[in-house]
Amino acid sequence: MKVIEPVIFELGDQDRKGYSLPAWDVPRIEAEDALPKELLREPARLPQLSETEVVRHFIRLSKMNYSVDEGLYPLGSCTMKYNPKVNEDLARLPGFSMAHPWQPQQLSQGSLKLMHDLELALAEITGMDAVTLQPAAGAQGELVGMMMIRAIHRDRGKPRDKVLIPDTAHGTNPASCTLTGYQAVTIKSSPAGILQAETVAEVMDESVAALMLTNPNTLGLFESEVEDICRAVHEKGGLVYLDGANLNAILGLVSPGKMGVDLMHINLHKTFSTPHGGGGPGAGPVAVKAELAPYLPIPRLVQEDGQYQLSEDFPSSVGRVMAFYGNFSVLLKAYAYILSLGPEGLKTISQVAVLNANYLKERLRKSYHLPYPAPCMHEFILSDKLQLTFGVRTRDIAKRLMDYGFHPPTIYFPLVVAGAMMIEPTESDSFQELDRFAQAMEAIAREAQEDPDLVIGAPHSLPFSRLDEVRAARLPRLRWKPEE
């Protein structure tokens, strides 16, 4: 029997309270007298429940969620790896968790040193010269990178108006270009799924400010012509921006700086273990070569007279991009992750992630269409081409996977593959867990052939089945109202 948890407003009653306050010892002021009238269009409608009811309500809701602590989270492109609990313990140390961003810098030397050392570590890992930890996510890191690219071309006296983006790039890349006033120009990858230097050279001219490259790309393939691609961009005065969301695949194996990349962002919450489901928190530091360092956002971490300080004395900077200096708890956990593993441990992470992805790819190629059969990096793409014969689509497969106790992979992305299923197992899970996932996918492939209605009607075991997603997008209910 499916049990549907009601909204919290339906659980309470008028004048039910879960607290008892002492008598007022200051003059009582009503909210409508203290707040601006424009903020009080109507009285706040708050549910009234006891503490027990509130706790039980949210515990019941939490049991409906799937988390990376519960099992494999194969979201391709997102790198939802397991977060070691020691990282969480360190982030909760009082000296870190109780620190305030307005605390005087002389009383924040431990935190500032940690961030300074993290910048150095990320510069070494990426083969770059300088790093800012400020951006709060990868997408903001992209935006900062585009701002810096615009600034350096302006200072060179040769402003440009286009940015090249491969069709296998991440979806945020065009948005970052548009927000900074650039025209995003899509360039097609080869039939083998990689970008060719010849293709880049054909479209590269002095109107192009940069190429935004995702490597490995969203097909899970390494851009093997990357050095020649960078050379073609540089010959025309352009810059190469690397979307570092897939850094998990090349840690300790490849240096982006040596590939010819000029600047990149790093998704700390992906590669360095802070799970980011539910929208945050994240961190998207930007690493740059020396010629771009003057344009990094302010404030910047500097060391003067034996102390670490946040300085704004950088006249060429693109300015401030965040209220303070990054999401500190995420930075701290990434620092702990890097120190605990060391260079060889980080390299092993990538090797195991690549091994796990290739193991699953080879296991599932018998049951699903594999559009790019070459060895992959940390993720790979399947499609619903074989299942379409029986009327079963990618969305149906993803929903049915929930009945087997797994979170679905990323679906319908990248757009270059129709009916795509983008699977990234990460290095976190054992072969036993990968086998369980593979067995579920194989079972669904059999069901699609033998009993397609079973798959098309999934999920069957969850509190809710298929939602009307179109109606939810067009007619969202943002406020609860009791049913008539």
C-alpha positions as CSV (number, residue, x, y, z in Angstrom):
1,M,0.0,0.0,0.0
2,K,1.3,3.4,-1.0
3,V,1.4,5.9,1.9
4,I,1.4,9.5,0.8
5,E,2.6,12.0,3.3
6,P,0.4,15.1,3.5
7,V,1.8,18.6,3.4
8,I,2.6,20.0,6.8
9,F,-0.3,22.4,6.7
10,E,-2.8,19.5,6.6
11,L,-1.3,18.0,9.8
12,G,-1.7,20.9,12.2
13,D,-4.7,22.4,14.0
14,Q,-5.5,26.0,15.0
15,D,-3.7,27.2,18.1
16,R,-1.6,24.0,18.5
17,K,1.9,24.9,19.6
18,G,5.1,22.9,20.3
19,Y,6.7,25.5,22.5
20,S,6.2,27.5,25.7
21,L,7.8,31.0,26.1
22,P,8.3,33.0,29.3
23,A,6.5,36.2,29.8
24,W,7.6,39.2,27.7
25,D,10.2,41.4,29.4
26,V,10.2,44.0,26.6
27,P,7.4,46.0,25.0
28,R,5.4,43.9,22.6
29,I,5.3,45.1,19.0
30,E,3.1,43.6,16.4
31,A,4.6,42.5,13.1
32,E,2.3,44.8,11.1
33,D,3.6,47.8,13.1
34,A,7.3,46.9,12.7
35,L,7.5,45.9,9.1
36,P,7.0,48.0,6.0
37,K,3.4,47.8,4.8
38,E,4.4,46.6,1.3
39,L,5.8,43.4,2.9
40,L,2.5,42.6,4.6
41,R,0.1,41.9,1.8
42,E,-1.6,39.3,4.0
43,P,-0.8,37.6,7.3
44,A,1.7,34.9,7.3
45,R,0.0,31.5,7.2
46,L,2.2,29.1,9.3
47,P,1.3,25.6,10.2
48,Q,0.7,25.0,13.9
49,L,2.0,21.7,15.2
50,S,3.7,20.2,18.1
51,E,7.5,19.5,18.0
52,T,6.8,15.7,17.8
53,E,4.6,16.2,14.8
54,V,7.1,18.4,13.0
55,V,10.0,16.0,13.6
56,R,8.0,12.9,12.5
57,H,6.8,14.7,9.4
58,F,10.2,15.5,8.1
59,I,11.6,12.1,9.1
60,R,8.9,10.5,7.0
61,L,9.7,12.8,4.1
62,S,13.4,12.0,4.5
63,K,12.7,8.3,4.0
64,M,11.3,9.0,0.6
65,N,14.5,10.6,-0.5
66,Y,17.4,8.7,-2.2
67,S,20.9,9.8,-1.1
68,V,24.5,8.9,-2.0
69,D,24.8,7.3,1.5
70,E,22.1,4.9,0.5
71,G,23.5,3.5,-2.7
72,L,24.9,4.1,-6.2
73,Y,24.1,7.5,-7.6
74,P,25.0,7.1,-11.3
75,L,24.3,10.7,-12.5
76,G,26.5,11.2,-15.6
77,S,28.1,14.6,-15.7
78,C,27.4,15.2,-12.0
79,T,30.0,13.0,-10.3
80,M,27.9,12.1,-7.2
81,K,30.6,10.3,-5.3
82,Y,30.5,9.2,-1.7
83,N,31.7,11.8,0.8
84,P,34.0,10.4,3.5
85,K,32.5,11.2,7.0
86,V,35.9,12.3,8.3
87,N,35.6,15.3,6.0
88,E,32.3,16.2,7.7
89,D,33.8,15.8,11.1
90,L,36.6,18.2,10.2
91,A,34.2,20.7,8.8
92,R,32.3,20.6,12.2
93,L,35.3,21.4,14.3
94,P,34.3,24.5,16.4
95,G,37.3,26.6,15.2
96,F,36.0,26.2,11.6
97,S,32.2,25.9,12.0
98,M,31.9,28.8,14.4
99,A,34.1,31.2,12.4
100,H,32.4,34.3,11.1
101,P,33.3,36.0,7.8
102,W,33.5,39.4,9.6
103,Q,35.9,38.0,12.1
104,P,39.2,40.1,12.1
105,Q,41.8,38.6,9.7
106,Q,44.4,38.4,12.5
107,L,42.0,36.0,14.3
108,S,41.3,34.0,11.2
109,Q,44.9,32.9,10.3
110,G,44.1,29.2,10.4
111,S,41.2,29.5,8.0
112,L,43.1,31.8,5.7
113,K,46.1,29.5,5.7
114,L,43.9,26.6,4.8
115,M,42.5,28.4,1.8
116,H,45.9,29.6,0.8
117,D,47.2,26.1,0.8
118,L,44.2,24.8,-1.0
119,E,44.8,27.3,-3.8
120,L,48.4,26.0,-4.1
121,A,47.2,22.4,-4.2
122,L,44.6,23.1,-6.9
123,A,47.2,25.0,-9.0
124,E,49.5,22.0,-8.8
125,I,46.8,19.5,-9.6
126,T,45.7,21.5,-12.7
127,G,49.1,22.7,-13.8
128,M,48.0,26.3,-13.6
129,D,49.6,29.3,-11.9
130,A,47.0,31.0,-9.8
131,V,43.6,30.2,-8.3
132,T,40.5,31.9,-6.8
133,L,38.3,30.0,-4.5
134,Q,35.4,32.5,-4.7
135,P,32.9,31.1,-7.2
136,A,30.1,29.3,-5.5
137,A,29.5,26.7,-8.2
138,G,30.9,25.6,-11.5
139,A,28.5,27.7,-13.5
140,Q,29.6,30.8,-11.6
141,G,33.2,29.7,-12.2
142,E,32.4,29.7,-16.0
143,L,30.9,33.2,-15.7
144,V,34.0,34.5,-13.9
145,G,36.2,32.9,-16.6
146,M,34.3,34.5,-19.3
147,M,34.5,37.9,-17.5
148,M,38.3,37.5,-17.3
149,I,38.5,36.5,-21.0
150,R,36.6,39.7,-22.0
151,A,38.8,41.8,-19.7
152,I,42.1,40.6,-21.2
153,H,41.0,41.0,-24.8
154,R,39.8,44.5,-23.9
155,D,43.2,45.4,-22.4
156,R,44.9,44.0,-25.5
157,G,42.9,46.5,-27.5
158,K,41.2,43.7,-29.5
159,P,37.8,43.0,-28.1
160,R,36.1,40.0,-29.6
161,D,32.5,38.8,-29.8
162,K,32.3,35.0,-30.3
163,V,33.0,31.9,-28.2
164,L,33.3,28.4,-29.7
165,I,31.4,25.6,-27.9
166,P,31.5,22.0,-29.0
167,D,28.2,20.1,-29.2
168,T,29.6,17.7,-26.5
169,A,30.1,20.5,-24.0
170,H,28.1,21.1,-20.8
171,G,24.8,22.9,-21.1
172,T,25.9,25.8,-18.9
173,N,28.6,26.9,-21.3
174,P,26.4,28.8,-23.8
175,A,24.6,30.5,-20.9
176,S,27.9,31.8,-19.4
177,C,28.9,33.1,-22.8
178,T,25.6,34.9,-23.3
179,L,25.6,36.5,-19.9
180,T,29.0,38.1,-20.7
181,G,27.8,39.4,-24.0
182,Y,29.4,36.8,-26.3
183,Q,27.8,34.9,-29.1
184,A,28.0,31.2,-28.6
185,V,29.0,29.3,-31.8
186,T,28.4,25.6,-31.8
187,I,30.9,23.4,-33.5
188,K,30.2,19.7,-34.3
189,S,32.3,16.8,-33.0
190,S,33.3,14.0,-35.3
191,P,31.4,10.8,-35.8
192,A,33.7,9.2,-33.3
193,G,32.5,11.7,-30.7
194,I,35.6,13.9,-30.3
195,L,36.4,17.4,-31.5
196,Q,38.9,17.6,-34.4
197,A,41.6,20.3,-34.5
198,E,40.9,20.7,-38.2
199,T,37.3,21.7,-37.5
200,V,38.4,24.3,-34.9
201,A,41.0,25.7,-37.3
202,E,38.3,26.2,-40.0
203,V,36.1,28.4,-37.8
204,M,38.8,30.1,-35.7
205,D,39.4,33.7,-36.6
206,E,40.2,37.0,-34.8
207,S,36.5,37.5,-33.9
208,V,36.7,34.5,-31.6
209,A,37.6,35.2,-28.0
210,A,37.8,31.6,-26.7
211,L,37.0,28.0,-27.1
212,M,35.1,26.4,-24.1
213,L,36.2,22.8,-24.0
214,T,34.9,20.0,-21.8
215,N,37.5,17.3,-21.5
216,P,36.7,14.5,-21.1
217,N,33.5,15.5,-23.0
218,T,29.9,14.6,-22.1
219,L,30.1,11.4,-24.1
220,G,32.7,10.3,-21.7
221,L,35.5,10.4,-24.3
222,F,38.9,12.1,-23.9
223,E,39.6,14.8,-26.5
224,S,42.7,13.2,-27.9
225,E,43.5,16.2,-30.2
226,V,43.4,18.7,-27.4
227,E,47.0,19.9,-27.9
228,D,46.5,20.6,-31.6
229,I,43.1,22.2,-30.7
230,C,44.7,24.6,-28.2
231,R,47.4,25.4,-30.7
232,A,44.8,26.3,-33.4
233,V,43.0,28.7,-31.0
234,H,46.2,30.3,-29.8
235,E,47.5,30.9,-33.3
236,K,44.5,33.3,-33.8
237,G,44.9,35.0,-30.5
238,G,42.1,33.2,-28.7
239,L,42.1,31.5,-25.3
240,V,41.1,28.0,-24.2
241,Y,38.7,27.6,-21.3
242,L,38.4,24.1,-19.8
243,D,35.1,23.1,-18.2
244,G,36.6,21.1,-15.3
245,A,33.4,19.4,-14.2
246,N,34.9,16.1,-15.4
247,L,38.2,16.5,-13.6
248,N,37.4,13.3,-11.7
249,A,38.5,11.3,-14.7
250,I,42.0,12.7,-15.1
251,L,43.3,13.5,-11.6
252,G,47.0,12.8,-11.5
253,L,46.9,11.4,-15.1
254,V,46.7,14.6,-17.2
255,S,47.7,18.2,-16.5
256,P,45.2,20.7,-18.1
257,G,47.9,23.3,-18.0
258,K,50.3,21.2,-20.1
259,M,47.5,20.4,-22.6
260,G,47.5,24.1,-23.5
261,V,44.5,25.3,-21.4
262,D,44.6,28.9,-20.3
263,L,41.9,28.9,-17.6
264,M,39.4,26.5,-16.1
265,H,37.0,26.0,-13.3
266,I,37.0,23.1,-10.8
267,N,33.9,21.6,-9.3
268,L,35.1,20.9,-5.8
269,H,31.7,19.5,-4.8
270,K,32.1,16.9,-7.6
271,T,35.7,16.0,-7.8
272,F,36.6,16.5,-4.2
273,S,33.7,14.9,-2.4
274,T,31.1,17.3,-1.1
275,P,27.8,15.8,-2.4
276,H,25.7,18.5,-4.1
277,G,22.3,16.9,-4.6
278,G,19.4,19.3,-3.9
279,G,21.1,22.3,-5.3
280,G,24.1,22.9,-3.1
281,P,26.3,23.9,-1.5
282,G,29.0,23.9,-4.2
283,A,32.3,25.5,-5.0
284,G,33.7,26.3,-8.4
285,P,37.3,27.7,-8.0
286,V,38.9,29.1,-11.2
287,A,42.5,28.3,-12.0
288,V,44.4,30.4,-14.5
289,K,47.8,30.8,-16.2
290,A,50.0,33.7,-15.2
291,E,48.9,36.2,-17.8
292,L,45.3,36.0,-16.5
293,A,46.2,36.2,-12.8
294,P,45.8,40.0,-12.6
295,Y,42.2,39.6,-13.6
296,L,41.2,37.2,-10.8
297,P,38.3,38.4,-8.6
298,I,39.0,40.4,-5.5
299,P,39.7,40.0,-2.7
300,R,42.7,37.7,-3.2
301,L,44.6,35.8,-0.6
302,V,48.1,37.2,-0.1
303,Q,50.9,36.6,2.5
304,E,52.4,39.8,3.9
305,D,54.7,40.1,7.0
306,G,54.1,36.5,7.9
307,Q,50.3,36.8,7.9
308,Y,47.6,35.8,5.5
309,Q,45.4,38.6,4.3
310,L,42.5,39.2,1.9
311,S,43.7,42.1,-0.4
312,E,41.7,44.2,-2.9
313,D,44.8,45.9,-4.3
314,F,44.5,44.4,-7.8
315,P,43.4,47.2,-10.2
316,S,42.9,44.8,-13.2
317,S,40.6,42.5,-11.3
318,V,37.1,41.8,-12.7
319,G,35.8,42.7,-9.3
320,R,34.0,41.0,-6.5
321,V,31.8,38.0,-7.4
322,M,30.7,36.8,-4.0
323,A,29.9,38.5,-0.7
324,F,32.9,36.9,1.1
325,Y,35.4,34.4,-0.1
326,G,33.7,31.2,-1.2
327,N,31.7,28.4,0.5
328,F,34.1,27.7,3.3
329,S,32.8,24.3,4.4
330,V,33.1,23.0,0.9
331,L,36.6,24.3,0.6
332,L,37.5,22.7,3.9
333,K,36.2,19.3,2.9
334,A,38.0,19.4,-0.4
335,Y,41.2,20.3,1.4
336,A,40.8,17.4,3.8
337,Y,40.0,15.1,0.9
338,I,43.2,16.1,-1.0
339,L,45.4,15.9,2.1
340,S,44.1,12.5,3.1
341,L,44.7,10.9,-0.3
342,G,47.8,12.7,-1.5
343,P,49.1,12.6,-5.2
344,E,49.0,8.8,-5.6
345,G,45.6,8.5,-4.0
346,L,44.1,11.2,-6.3
347,K,45.5,9.3,-9.3
348,T,44.0,6.1,-8.0
349,I,40.6,7.8,-7.8
350,S,40.6,8.5,-11.5
351,Q,41.9,5.1,-12.4
352,V,39.2,3.3,-10.5
353,A,36.5,5.7,-11.8
354,V,37.6,4.9,-15.4
355,L,37.8,1.2,-14.6
356,N,34.3,1.2,-13.1
357,A,32.7,3.1,-16.1
358,N,34.3,0.8,-18.6
359,Y,33.2,-2.3,-16.7
360,L,29.6,-1.2,-16.7
361,K,29.8,-0.1,-20.3
362,E,31.0,-3.5,-21.5
363,R,28.5,-5.3,-19.3
364,L,25.5,-3.3,-20.6
365,R,26.4,-3.1,-24.3
366,K,24.6,-6.4,-24.8
367,S,21.3,-5.1,-23.5
368,Y,21.4,-1.5,-24.7
369,H,22.5,0.5,-27.7
370,L,26.0,1.8,-27.3
371,P,26.5,4.7,-29.7
372,Y,30.2,5.2,-28.9
373,P,31.8,1.8,-28.3
374,A,35.4,3.1,-27.8
375,P,36.9,2.9,-24.3
376,C,35.4,5.6,-22.2
377,M,36.7,7.7,-19.3
378,H,34.6,8.1,-16.2
379,E,31.2,8.0,-17.8
380,F,29.5,6.6,-20.9
381,I,26.3,6.9,-23.0
382,L,23.6,4.3,-23.7
383,S,20.5,4.9,-25.7
384,D,16.9,3.5,-25.9
385,K,17.3,2.6,-29.6
386,L,16.8,-1.2,-28.9
387,Q,13.9,-0.7,-26.5
388,L,12.0,1.7,-28.8
389,T,11.1,-1.4,-30.9
390,F,8.8,-2.3,-28.0
391,G,7.5,1.2,-27.3
392,V,9.8,1.7,-24.2
393,R,11.7,4.9,-24.0
394,T,14.6,6.2,-21.9
395,R,12.2,7.9,-19.5
396,D,10.4,4.6,-18.9
397,I,13.7,2.8,-18.2
398,A,14.7,5.5,-15.7
399,K,11.4,5.3,-13.8
400,R,11.5,1.5,-13.7
401,L,15.0,1.6,-12.3
402,M,13.5,3.3,-9.2
403,D,11.5,0.1,-8.5
404,Y,14.9,-1.7,-8.3
405,G,16.1,0.7,-5.6
406,F,18.5,2.8,-7.7
407,H,18.5,6.5,-8.6
408,P,18.2,6.9,-12.4
409,P,21.2,8.1,-14.4
410,T,21.1,11.4,-16.3
411,I,18.7,11.1,-19.2
412,Y,18.3,12.9,-22.5
413,F,21.7,14.5,-22.3
414,P,24.0,15.1,-24.1
415,L,21.6,16.2,-26.9
416,V,23.8,14.7,-29.6
417,V,22.5,11.2,-28.7
418,A,18.7,10.6,-29.0
419,G,17.3,8.9,-26.0
420,A,20.6,9.2,-24.1
421,M,21.3,7.6,-20.7
422,M,24.4,9.1,-19.2
423,I,25.9,6.8,-16.6
424,E,28.8,7.6,-14.2
425,P,29.4,5.1,-11.4
426,T,32.4,7.1,-9.9
427,E,35.1,5.3,-7.9
428,S,33.0,5.0,-4.8
429,D,31.3,1.7,-5.4
430,S,32.4,-1.9,-5.3
431,F,32.1,-4.3,-8.2
432,Q,29.3,-6.0,-6.2
433,E,27.3,-2.8,-6.3
434,L,28.1,-2.2,-9.9
435,D,26.8,-5.8,-10.6
436,R,23.6,-5.1,-8.8
437,F,23.0,-2.0,-10.9
438,A,23.9,-3.9,-14.1
439,Q,21.5,-6.7,-13.1
440,A,18.7,-4.2,-12.6
441,M,19.4,-2.6,-16.0
442,E,19.5,-6.0,-17.7
443,A,16.3,-7.0,-16.1
444,I,14.6,-3.9,-17.3
445,A,15.8,-4.6,-20.9
446,R,14.2,-8.1,-20.6
447,E,11.0,-6.6,-19.3
448,A,10.9,-4.1,-22.1
449,Q,10.9,-7.0,-24.5
450,E,8.6,-9.4,-22.6
451,D,6.2,-7.0,-20.8
452,P,6.7,-3.5,-22.0
453,D,3.6,-2.2,-20.2
454,L,5.3,-3.0,-16.9
455,V,8.1,-0.6,-17.7
456,I,6.0,2.0,-19.3
457,G,3.8,2.2,-16.2
458,A,6.7,2.5,-13.7
459,P,7.5,3.2,-11.0
460,H,5.1,0.9,-9.1
461,S,6.7,0.9,-5.6
462,L,7.0,4.6,-4.8
463,P,4.5,6.9,-3.0
464,F,4.1,8.7,-6.3
465,S,4.2,7.4,-9.8
466,R,4.4,9.7,-12.9
467,L,3.8,13.3,-12.3
468,D,2.3,15.7,-14.8
469,E,5.6,17.5,-15.4
470,V,4.2,19.8,-18.2
471,R,1.4,21.0,-16.0
472,A,3.8,21.5,-13.0
473,A,6.0,23.7,-15.2
474,R,3.2,25.7,-16.7
475,L,0.9,26.0,-13.7
476,P,3.1,25.7,-10.6
477,R,1.4,25.8,-7.2
478,L,3.7,28.0,-5.1
479,R,1.3,28.4,-2.2
480,W,-0.6,25.7,-0.4
481,K,-4.4,26.2,-0.3
482,P,-6.8,23.8,1.3
483,E,-8.8,21.8,-1.2
484,E,-12.3,23.1,-1.9
